[in-house]
Amino acid sequence: MAPAEDPGLDTVAIAALISSGSEIEVSELDKSGHVQQRWLHEPSGRIIHIRPEGHTNDLYSRSLREWKKILSDSFLPVGFPHSVSNDYLAYQTFDSLQAFFSTITSLLANRALLQGLGVGDANSSATFALLLTILRDATSRVATIVFAHRFGLRIEPDAKRYRFLADLFNDTGFFLELYSPYLSPWWKVIALSVGEALRALCGVSAGASKAALSMHFAKHDNLAELNAKEASQETAVGLIGLLVGTIVVKMIEDHRSVVYLMILLVFGHLWMNYLGVRSVQMTNLNRQRATILFQEYLQTGKVLSPAEVSQREYIILWSPSISNRHGQRVAKIELAKSFGQAMSSSSGQVKLLDGDRYSITVAPTTAYNSTMIRILLWDNMQPKQAIMAWFEAVEMAWIMDKQTGFTPKLERIFSNERDVVDGYVKHFGVKGLWDAMMEKGWDLTTQSLETAAPVRLRARKLNKKVY
């Protein structure tokens, strides 16, 4: 075997060092470069394990370390905490707690579901229970297809939102099942079918958003292992929840007590889930994070870190309705679904401006509607250029007045390639901004601004008239 090339011969050319006859220290590193174990190779050929300072070698200490390693390897990714992002532990802690609450809630709801299907009711028939089960299953499958079609592309850019919504859907389904035994037969059918449909929405939303979050957490090409360990965590927590839930179901049978307990468990479940997604510090820019980041830069000149932006994010309620420097809602920004949509307006002629591999259209302001700003991305556009397009649209809104909208002066400023026009310094392309974003840890190699099928433009001049 050829010797490894030397970035430091004393640590790479191991065979050559051993043959030198000196004592050699060999360190085992993880992918992050952190030392896991150290060994001493003596000239005699004897290999000695070098224990870290403070480690004793008595039976109790060895057993404790072995058990800690077994538990760590069973439930945490190899190389933890260096192999995952900094927010992994906080999210998984809250995620495990919400899974515990959810398991107990599920047991209570399943008991009500069985009652709704007729278990223990002499007047109920097996045929009715079978038909109801078939209807619930069919409703669930249809809901899965429709939801995936309508919202599939929106989940990854807003993974935190849809992760929280998944459990909101789930808990609403639990309550419908809880009350189903006390409803008339037709209302029972509706409640159980809607509950199953909500459970299906939970499955799609949770599965897709978890995939996006797992990609964020994984740092060392350990996505598959990370998902496997998360399944182990949920299984262990679920087993504990089943044990506690079995005792709870046996002890609490009064309907009012069950309802109060369900409300308490659901509140705990949703609160843990909210704290979990709130703790996640995504480093890619979606529409909300890009707006928060750039508006703060326009106002104070400060570039926020992913952790600071995550504290300002809205988990559920946010829309791309952008405020100006006075705090007035003046514009709505979106990525255009088509060139035809971008160029159409019922209020007058649309202004078209070109940027760095993108175009921006601005519709006239009306007394009843905010200014509509739409972004068109060109073919072969890079993620950084898409983010710059969003920043430019936000800056347009920032200096826009609510009464006058997009004036000829603003059109002159943003249609000019110079950085300073009419005394105004444009901020969206400032090199210091982009350098600071990189230093703060923002990932500019990807973007999550698009929540619909991506559209890219390519234009050419025709030599003859076609139409």
Salt bridges, closest charged atoms under 4 A:
GLU25 OE1 - ARG38 NH1 3.20
ASP30 OD1 - HIS34 ND1 3.95
GLU42 OE1 - ARG46 NE 3.18
ASP73 OD2 - LYS69 NZ 2.96
ASP87 OD2 - HIS216 NE2 2.82
ASP95 OD1 - ARG163 NH2 3.32
ASP137 OD2 - ARG141 NE 2.92
ASP167 OD2 - ARG163 NH1 3.13
ASP167 OD1 - HIS269 NE2 3.36
ASP171 OD2 - HIS269 ND1 2.79
GLU177 OE2 - ARG136 NH2 3.89
GLU177 OE2 - ARG199 NH2 2.68
GLU196 OE1 - ARG136 NH2 2.61
GLU225 OE2 - LYS229 NZ 2.91
GLU230 OE2 - LYS210 NZ 3.66
GLU234 OE2 - LYS210 NZ 2.43
GLU296 OE1 - ARG312 NH1 2.86
GLU308 OE2 - LYS302 NZ 3.29
GLU313 OE1 - LYS160 NZ 2.89
GLU313 OE2 - ARG289 NH1 3.02
GLU334 OE2 - ARG374 NE 2.68
ASP379 OD2 - ARG458 NH2 2.61
GLU395 OE2 - HIS427 ND1 3.09
ASP401 OD1 - ARG325 NH2 3.34
GLU411 OE1 - LYS351 NZ 3.72
ASP422 OD2 - ARG412 NE 2.81
ASP435 OD2 - LYS431 NZ 2.73
GLU450 OE2 - ARG456 NH1 2.73
